[in-house]
Amino acid sequence: MQTHALGEKENTGSHQKKQELVQLLRSINEQLVSSDLSEEAMADASHQLASIHNRLSGFSERTYQAVFAPSDDEESAELGYNAKTLQGLYTPVSGCCNAVAPEVTYFTESSGSGDRVSARVCYGKAFEGGPGLVHGGFIAALFDELFGVVQHQKELPSMTASLTLRYVKPTPLHTELRYEAWEVETRGRKSTMKAVLKNGDDVLVEAEALFVTVLRKNYQKLVDRRVAG
C-alpha cells in the first residue's frame, strides 16, 4: 500500500505565522474548557487578549481563493483545479489556519482494493460531547469534509446531497483516530461514497454520502457572490 500526504501546511510567509498563531489559540481554548482558572488569571488574560484583538483589527479582508477556477476558454464547461487549496486552509472543519478546527492530516492510499482518502485526528476536550467522548456533530462534520476531499481528488466541484451516519461505538477523546473514505459508485453527476472512523482496528462510526457535481455556471455564481461579499 502506498500512502501520500495531502494538503500539506504552508511553510512560508504569512501562512506559517498564521498557523503558529492558530496553534496558540487552540491551546488557549483547550485550557479554557478544561481548567478551573482563577478570576485574576482570566481578568489578566482578557486584558492581554483585548490588546491583541485591537492589534489585529483594521487589516483588509483576505483575498478569497476558490478551489476551482473558470477555464480560460469561456466556451469550455471545465473548471481549472487549484490543488494548493485542496485541504482548505480556512475551513472550520479542518483548516490549519482556522482556530476552531481540530488539527487534521489527510492522506491518499493506493492498494489492490482501490484508492482511499484518509484523515488522522486527535480530538481534545474542546470537542467533548458525552463524558470523555467526541461530540457526534464534529464527527459528522469531518466525514462530510473527507467526502469532499475524495471529490476534490477527482478535480470535481461537488456538494453534499445526503449524509448518513451509524454510530457503532463511542468515540474517545485524546486518542489518535483515523477516518477512511472511498467511492462506491458514480452515475452521471452523482457519486456515492462510504467511510469509516476507526480507533486502531475498531470501527467506531460508519458513514455514507451522496455528492452531486456542481455545474460550472452555478459554481461560478457562488464564487462571484462570495467575492462580492
C-alpha positions as MATLAB code, in Angstrom:
seq = 'MQTHALGEKENTGSHQKKQELVQLLRSINEQLVSSDLSEEAMADASHQLASIHNRLSGFSERTYQAVFAPSDDEESAELGYNAKTLQGLYTPVSGCCNAVAPEVTYFTESSGSGDRVSARVCYGKAFEGGPGLVHGGFIAALFDELFGVVQHQKELPSMTASLTLRYVKPTPLHTELRYEAWEVETRGRKSTMKAVLKNGDDVLVEAEALFVTVLRKNYQKLVDRRVAG';
ca = [
       0.000    0.000    0.000;
       1.280    3.466   -0.942;
       0.410    6.448    1.256;
       0.753   10.126    0.335;
       0.064   13.189    2.483;
      -2.446   15.718    1.174;
      -2.909   19.404    1.827;
       0.441   19.885    3.500;
       0.768   23.050    5.531;
       2.212   26.168    4.006;
       5.687   26.692    5.446;
       6.464   30.156    4.165;
       5.328   33.737    4.663;
       2.128   34.789    6.348;
       0.556   31.309    6.373;
       3.317   29.952    8.584;
       2.886   32.811   11.052;
      -0.880   32.434   10.968;
      -0.613   28.699   11.686;
       1.610   29.434   14.684;
      -0.995   31.882   15.973;
      -3.786   29.382   15.359;
      -1.952   26.722   17.376;
      -1.702   29.142   20.303;
      -5.412   29.972   20.070;
      -6.319   26.268   20.027;
      -4.163   25.713   23.103;
      -5.795   28.655   24.891;
      -9.251   27.303   24.094;
      -8.278   23.846   25.370;
      -7.169   25.432   28.652;
     -10.385   27.436   28.917;
     -12.625   24.379   28.602;
     -10.509   22.016   30.703;
      -9.217   24.149   33.609;
     -10.720   25.919   36.628;
      -8.994   29.250   36.098;
      -8.803   31.905   38.781;
     -10.680   35.182   38.272;
      -7.377   37.030   38.465;
      -5.839   34.900   35.713;
      -8.904   35.302   33.474;
      -9.034   39.073   34.004;
      -5.345   39.390   33.141;
      -5.740   37.158   30.079;
      -8.813   39.104   28.930;
      -6.862   42.356   29.143;
      -3.992   40.924   27.087;
      -6.314   39.345   24.532;
      -8.205   42.633   24.126;
      -4.904   44.280   23.278;
      -4.095   41.534   20.768;
      -7.583   41.869   19.244;
      -7.040   45.576   18.736;
      -3.626   44.910   17.196;
      -5.131   42.513   14.645;
      -8.104   44.718   13.758;
      -8.240   47.046   10.782;
      -6.456   44.901    8.207;
      -8.040   44.319    4.796;
     -10.058   41.167    4.188;
      -8.006   38.290    2.795;
      -8.366   37.502   -0.886;
     -10.783   34.649   -1.463;
      -9.254   31.780   -3.445;
     -11.675   29.264   -4.918;
     -10.662   25.615   -5.178;
     -11.942   25.601   -8.746;
     -11.495   28.487  -11.174;
     -13.095   29.030  -14.587;
     -11.213   27.825  -17.634;
      -9.528   30.462  -19.819;
     -11.780   29.214  -22.589;
     -15.120   30.906  -21.988;
     -16.881   28.264  -24.090;
     -15.457   25.431  -22.017;
     -17.586   23.690  -19.413;
     -14.469   22.774  -17.441;
     -13.176   24.319  -14.229;
      -9.459   24.585  -13.563;
      -8.341   22.874  -10.345;
      -6.204   24.609   -7.749;
      -4.528   21.819   -5.778;
      -2.982   24.215   -3.254;
      -6.382   24.817   -1.706;
      -7.291   21.122   -1.592;
      -7.416   20.935    2.183;
      -8.768   24.432    2.526;
      -6.600   26.497    4.859;
      -9.612   28.231    6.366;
     -12.338   25.599    6.550;
     -13.860   25.419   10.071;
     -13.718   21.620    9.990;
     -10.026   21.015    9.309;
      -8.366   24.231    8.179;
      -4.861   24.708    9.571;
      -5.456   28.477    9.574;
      -8.769   28.266   11.453;
      -8.578   28.088   15.247;
     -11.994   26.451   15.672;
     -10.877   23.354   13.709;
      -9.014   20.382   15.169;
      -5.626   19.567   13.682;
      -6.274   17.179   10.782;
      -3.868   15.481    8.369;
      -5.125   13.972    5.112;
      -3.628   11.076    3.158;
      -4.324    9.167   -0.047;
      -3.802    5.420   -0.070;
      -3.453    3.209   -3.115;
      -3.846   -0.555   -2.811;
      -5.205   -3.527   -4.691;
      -8.717   -2.730   -3.446;
      -8.649    0.801   -4.891;
      -7.828    4.338   -3.798;
      -8.891    5.764   -0.450;
      -8.600    9.120    1.249;
      -7.970    9.069    4.981;
      -7.699   11.633    7.749;
      -5.843   11.452   11.052;
      -7.069   13.492   14.023;
      -6.930   13.592   17.830;
      -9.829   15.450   19.476;
      -9.182   17.363   22.706;
     -11.638   18.441   25.403;
     -12.826   21.357   23.285;
     -14.712   18.735   21.239;
     -16.264   16.817   24.132;
     -19.895   15.706   23.952;
     -20.635   12.807   26.283;
     -18.231   12.282   29.208;
     -14.788   11.706   27.722;
     -16.272   11.285   24.248;
     -16.126   13.240   20.998;
     -19.301   15.169   20.140;
     -21.138   13.386   17.334;
     -21.686   16.601   15.398;
     -17.963   17.149   14.973;
     -17.563   13.546   13.841;
     -20.220   14.095   11.172;
     -18.595   17.342   10.036;
     -15.245   15.685    9.340;
     -16.925   12.844    7.452;
     -18.575   15.472    5.252;
     -15.256   17.228    4.742;
     -13.472   13.983    3.934;
     -16.050   13.055    1.306;
     -15.428   16.481   -0.210;
     -11.706   15.730   -0.370;
     -12.479   12.495   -2.255;
     -14.327   14.572   -4.838;
     -11.517   17.136   -4.956;
      -9.137   14.310   -5.798;
     -11.250   13.793   -8.917;
     -10.954   17.540   -9.582;
     -14.719   17.984   -9.473;
     -16.619   20.788   -7.683;
     -19.249   18.859   -5.729;
     -21.645   19.377   -2.844;
     -23.336   17.155   -0.288;
     -26.782   15.855   -1.245;
     -27.116   13.447    1.689;
     -25.016   12.230    4.610;
     -25.932    9.227    6.756;
     -24.030    8.048    9.842;
     -24.259    4.991   12.067;
     -22.536    5.424   15.417;
     -21.288    1.922   16.240;
     -19.196    2.616   19.352;
     -18.415    5.696   21.485;
     -15.509    7.768   20.155;
     -12.912    8.651   22.826;
     -11.115   11.958   23.295;
      -7.299   12.232   23.379;
      -6.935    9.280   21.008;
      -5.404    9.191   17.533;
      -8.298    8.340   15.248;
      -8.411    7.530   11.562;
     -11.115    8.298    9.024;
     -11.138    6.342    5.740;
     -13.319    7.169    2.721;
     -13.740    5.698   -0.735;
     -16.024    5.985   -3.741;
     -18.557    3.235   -4.347;
     -20.381    4.318   -7.482;
     -20.676    7.211   -9.931;
     -23.698    7.809  -12.121;
     -23.635   10.966  -14.161;
     -23.146   13.875  -11.746;
     -23.930   11.741   -8.670;
     -21.271    9.990   -6.590;
     -21.946    7.556   -3.758;
     -19.212    7.170   -1.150;
     -18.672    5.283    2.083;
     -16.359    5.857    5.038;
     -15.463    4.622    8.497;
     -13.933    6.115   11.620;
     -11.510    3.805   13.396;
      -9.627    3.570   16.647;
      -6.930    1.103   15.684;
      -8.836   -1.773   14.080;
     -12.112   -0.962   15.854;
     -14.775    0.677   13.692;
     -16.473    3.420   15.697;
     -18.661    5.092   13.083;
     -19.821    4.215    9.577;
     -20.916    6.812    7.038;
     -22.397    7.012    3.568;
     -22.833   10.082    1.392;
     -24.239   11.179   -1.917;
     -22.455   14.095   -3.591;
     -23.564   15.924   -6.727;
     -21.167   17.654   -9.117;
     -21.982   21.346   -9.458;
     -22.389   22.792  -12.946;
     -19.718   25.315  -13.888;
     -22.144   28.230  -14.220;
     -23.692   27.525  -10.810;
     -20.326   27.172   -9.113;
     -19.132   30.423  -10.644;
     -22.240   32.202   -9.338;
     -21.328   31.069   -5.823;
     -17.748   32.293   -6.237;
     -18.883   35.647   -7.613;
     -21.325   36.102   -4.732;
     -18.607   35.240   -2.210;
     -16.101   37.644   -3.744;
     -18.697   40.407   -3.849;
     -19.207   39.955   -0.117;
];
